Protein backbone atom coordinates (compact mmCIF):
# COMPACT_ATOMS: atom_id res chain seq x y z
CA UNK A 1 0.00 0.00 0.00
CA UNK A 2 1.30 3.45 -0.88
CA UNK A 3 1.80 6.13 1.73
CA UNK A 4 -0.97 8.42 0.47
CA UNK A 5 -3.41 5.52 0.33
CA UNK A 6 -2.70 4.58 3.95
CA UNK A 7 -3.19 8.16 5.16
CA UNK A 8 -6.52 8.36 3.31
CA UNK A 9 -7.59 4.97 4.66
CA UNK A 10 -7.40 6.05 8.30
CA UNK A 11 -10.72 6.98 9.94
CA UNK A 12 -9.58 10.44 11.01
CA UNK A 13 -13.08 11.68 11.81
CA UNK A 14 -13.71 8.82 14.23
CA UNK A 15 -10.55 9.58 16.23
CA UNK A 16 -10.95 13.36 15.98
CA UNK A 17 -7.85 13.75 13.87
CA UNK A 18 -5.41 11.84 16.10
CA UNK A 19 -4.73 8.11 15.81
CA UNK A 20 -2.96 6.15 18.57
CA UNK A 21 0.37 4.79 17.34
CA UNK A 22 1.79 1.78 19.19
CA UNK A 23 5.55 1.54 18.77
CA UNK A 24 7.04 -1.96 18.87
CA UNK A 25 10.68 -3.01 18.67
CA UNK A 26 10.97 -4.76 15.30
CA UNK A 27 13.76 -6.99 16.59
CA UNK A 28 12.31 -8.47 19.77
CA UNK A 29 8.61 -7.49 19.78
CA UNK A 30 8.90 -5.33 22.89
CA UNK A 31 6.24 -2.60 23.10
CA UNK A 32 8.24 0.61 23.48
CA UNK A 33 5.72 3.44 23.76
CA UNK A 34 2.40 4.89 22.69
CA UNK A 35 2.07 8.19 20.86
CA UNK A 36 -0.42 10.00 18.67
CA UNK A 37 -0.25 10.97 15.02
CA UNK A 38 -2.27 13.38 12.94
CA UNK A 39 -2.26 13.18 9.15
CA UNK A 40 0.92 15.24 8.83
CA UNK A 41 2.81 13.19 11.44
CA UNK A 42 1.83 9.95 9.72
CA UNK A 43 2.79 11.37 6.33
CA UNK A 44 6.22 12.44 7.60
CA UNK A 45 6.72 9.05 9.24
CA UNK A 46 5.97 7.29 5.97
CA UNK A 47 8.03 9.66 3.83
CA UNK A 48 11.13 9.91 6.04
CA UNK A 49 11.34 6.47 7.63
CA UNK A 50 11.59 8.02 11.12
CA UNK A 51 8.72 8.16 13.62
CA UNK A 52 6.92 11.50 14.03
CA UNK A 53 4.16 12.29 16.52
CA UNK A 54 1.73 15.08 17.30
CA UNK A 55 2.09 16.48 20.81
CA UNK A 56 -1.31 16.94 22.42
CA UNK A 57 0.14 19.28 25.06
CA UNK A 58 2.39 21.43 22.87
CA UNK A 59 0.02 21.28 19.88
CA UNK A 60 2.86 20.66 17.46
CA UNK A 61 4.61 17.96 15.47
CA UNK A 62 7.74 16.39 16.89
CA UNK A 63 10.21 13.80 15.72
CA UNK A 64 11.07 11.10 18.24
CA UNK A 65 14.73 11.56 19.17
CA UNK A 66 15.08 15.09 17.79
CA UNK A 67 16.60 16.16 21.12
CA UNK A 68 18.10 12.95 22.55
CA UNK A 69 19.22 11.47 19.24
CA UNK A 70 17.38 8.25 20.08
CA UNK A 71 15.33 8.12 16.90
CA UNK A 72 12.98 5.33 15.85
CA UNK A 73 13.70 3.95 12.36
CA UNK A 74 10.55 2.49 10.81
CA UNK A 75 10.59 -1.10 9.54
CA UNK A 76 6.87 -1.68 9.01
CA UNK A 77 3.50 -0.02 9.63
CA UNK A 78 0.24 -1.90 10.07
CA UNK A 79 -3.31 -0.66 10.54
CA UNK A 80 -5.91 -2.36 12.73
CA UNK A 81 -9.25 -3.70 11.46
CA UNK A 82 -11.13 -0.49 12.33
CA UNK A 83 -8.62 1.82 10.62
CA UNK A 84 -8.23 3.87 13.80
CA UNK A 85 -5.00 2.55 15.36
CA UNK A 86 -1.50 2.12 13.96
CA UNK A 87 1.18 -0.41 14.86
CA UNK A 88 4.68 0.83 14.01
CA UNK A 89 7.52 -1.69 14.08
CA UNK A 90 10.76 0.24 14.43
CA UNK A 91 14.44 -0.03 15.34
CA UNK A 92 15.34 2.16 18.33
CA UNK A 93 18.80 3.71 18.31
CA UNK A 94 18.78 4.14 22.10
CA UNK A 95 16.50 4.25 25.16
CA UNK A 96 12.96 5.22 24.20
CA UNK A 97 11.61 6.50 27.52
CA UNK A 98 12.59 9.94 28.82
CA UNK A 99 13.64 8.20 32.07
CA UNK A 100 16.40 6.40 30.21
CA UNK A 101 14.61 3.05 30.11
CA UNK A 102 14.39 1.18 26.82
CA UNK A 103 10.57 1.18 27.08
CA UNK A 104 7.92 3.41 28.65
CA UNK A 105 6.27 0.31 30.13
CA UNK A 106 8.18 -0.77 33.22
CA UNK A 107 7.31 -4.45 33.10
CA UNK A 108 8.71 -4.76 29.62
CA UNK A 109 9.17 -8.17 28.05
CA UNK A 110 11.94 -10.74 28.08
CA UNK A 111 14.43 -10.51 25.23
CA UNK A 112 14.48 -13.59 23.06
CA UNK A 113 17.83 -15.21 23.83
CA UNK A 114 18.48 -16.30 20.26
CA UNK A 115 17.81 -12.81 18.92
CA UNK A 116 19.98 -11.34 21.65
CA UNK A 117 22.83 -13.69 20.71
CA UNK A 118 22.44 -12.82 17.03
CA UNK A 119 22.65 -9.12 17.81
CA UNK A 120 25.84 -9.64 19.83
CA UNK A 121 27.39 -11.54 16.92
CA UNK A 122 26.49 -8.73 14.53
CA UNK A 123 28.23 -6.30 16.89
CA UNK A 124 31.28 -8.58 17.09
CA UNK A 125 31.58 -8.60 13.31
CA UNK A 126 31.31 -4.82 13.21
CA UNK A 127 33.71 -4.06 16.07
CA UNK A 128 36.07 -7.10 15.97
CA UNK A 129 37.12 -6.78 19.65
CA UNK A 130 40.52 -8.22 20.54
CA UNK A 131 40.84 -11.56 22.35
CA UNK A 132 37.35 -12.62 21.20
CA UNK A 133 36.76 -16.13 19.86
CA UNK A 134 34.05 -14.74 17.60
CA UNK A 135 36.45 -12.16 16.18
CA UNK A 136 38.92 -14.95 15.38
CA UNK A 137 36.20 -16.80 13.49
CA UNK A 138 35.28 -13.77 11.42
CA UNK A 139 38.93 -13.05 10.70
CA UNK A 140 39.50 -16.67 9.65
CA UNK A 141 36.85 -16.33 6.98
CA UNK A 142 33.88 -18.21 5.57
CA UNK A 143 35.61 -21.54 4.94
CA UNK A 144 36.73 -21.85 8.56
CA UNK A 145 33.29 -20.84 9.86
CA UNK A 146 31.58 -23.37 7.58
CA UNK A 147 33.97 -26.09 8.79
CA UNK A 148 33.06 -25.32 12.41
CA UNK A 149 29.34 -25.62 11.57
CA UNK A 150 30.03 -29.02 10.02
CA UNK A 151 32.04 -30.14 13.07
CA UNK A 152 29.37 -28.98 15.52
CA UNK A 153 26.65 -30.72 13.47
CA UNK A 154 28.49 -34.02 13.79
CA UNK A 155 28.86 -33.48 17.53
CA UNK A 156 25.10 -32.97 17.87
CA UNK A 157 24.52 -36.24 16.03
CA UNK A 158 27.08 -37.99 18.24
CA UNK A 159 25.39 -36.66 21.39
CA UNK A 160 21.93 -37.60 20.15
CA UNK A 161 22.85 -41.18 19.28
CA UNK A 162 25.35 -42.07 21.99
CA UNK A 163 25.26 -39.56 24.83
CA UNK A 164 22.88 -37.97 27.35
CA UNK A 165 20.07 -35.49 26.88
CA UNK A 166 22.16 -32.84 28.61
CA UNK A 167 24.96 -33.33 26.07
CA UNK A 168 22.45 -32.89 23.24
CA UNK A 169 21.42 -29.55 24.72
CA UNK A 170 25.02 -28.42 25.12
CA UNK A 171 26.07 -29.44 21.62
CA UNK A 172 22.97 -27.88 20.10
CA UNK A 173 23.85 -24.57 21.75
CA UNK A 174 27.33 -24.81 20.23
CA UNK A 175 25.86 -25.56 16.81
CA UNK A 176 23.44 -22.65 16.94
CA UNK A 177 26.22 -20.28 17.94
CA UNK A 178 28.42 -21.27 15.01
CA UNK A 179 25.46 -21.34 12.61
CA UNK A 180 24.59 -17.78 13.64
CA UNK A 181 28.19 -16.73 13.01
CA UNK A 182 27.84 -18.19 9.51
CA UNK A 183 24.59 -16.30 8.91
CA UNK A 184 26.12 -13.02 10.08
CA UNK A 185 29.16 -13.59 7.85
CA UNK A 186 26.82 -14.06 4.87
CA UNK A 187 24.69 -11.03 5.86
CA UNK A 188 21.63 -13.23 6.41
CA UNK A 189 19.34 -12.04 9.23
CA UNK A 190 16.96 -13.96 11.48
CA UNK A 191 14.16 -12.01 9.81
CA UNK A 192 15.21 -13.51 6.47
CA UNK A 193 15.02 -17.00 7.95
CA UNK A 194 11.69 -16.25 9.63
CA UNK A 195 10.19 -15.11 6.33
CA UNK A 196 11.29 -18.33 4.65
CA UNK A 197 9.71 -20.38 7.46
CA UNK A 198 6.49 -18.41 7.10
CA UNK A 199 6.44 -19.17 3.38
CA UNK A 200 6.88 -22.87 4.09
CA UNK A 201 4.08 -22.75 6.65
CA UNK A 202 1.80 -21.32 3.99
CA UNK A 203 1.25 -17.97 5.66
CA UNK A 204 -0.10 -15.19 3.49
CA UNK A 205 1.96 -12.00 3.23
CA UNK A 206 0.69 -9.08 5.30
CA UNK A 207 -1.73 -6.93 3.37
CA UNK A 208 -0.69 -3.76 5.17
CA UNK A 209 3.02 -3.93 4.35
CA UNK A 210 4.25 -0.41 3.71
CA UNK A 211 7.26 0.62 1.66
CA UNK A 212 9.44 2.64 4.04
CA UNK A 213 12.29 4.80 2.76
CA UNK A 214 15.76 3.64 3.75
CA UNK A 215 17.62 5.89 6.17
Steps between C-alpha positions, in 0.01 A plus 500: 500500500630845412550768761223729374256210486571406862451858621167520315393161635519608864168593664614846607150624580437214742816576700460878475810539289744309723568127471677304776833364377642199685876476458649150510864395480529325163779277629355352818130598501529716811234773521700821538248783528168645393467830317251681281517597135298741292501480121818706468689295761402176328596642161843607627550161664425324173706737286810525721521156659525655849213514750320834541224579749257779578536640851160546661645734764725715281263485201784438258675230301813343642747241383586230752866546593535853362652607833650179643612352169316178584295487182265221395572362151185354345504141373128442447163666562174312544145624547240330719166366373312821587751731329539705818823368656850457360768247590850624415784248507824693535868473591590719799846655498498543879272511806146597404365628832598844630605326825776320314321165490478313171118500526235723657335190648691392809413132488640469152546159343777243503749523215505192283835338577565391143433849366717647773785265406461587132521870578819448702655310209410781261674743736805272520530498122473878490740576786736196490605532868840356589532166681151394385441149366229639274740758358747221420228315311408803293865572428557138395235534233203312359673167437612469862156601630329247272739228621409577862128470416569160345701388805233616745228326295684170532537554874124551534442173316756325721331633815154406376592142413750411771491751784262659752219748453709765673780451246249544217397834648860613540605398150190656348588831665848476348353425158258791513778737600720401207204493260413856603860605437465354150175689440653828617804443277266453202287803599194280555271619782262308725220695333605350166481151648167575668350614170610178332342295781178697464495424128544130571220512756272643234445835667365778283706819474373792707258715307604817680871483418623852436801603295718702738785716372847384599686725742 
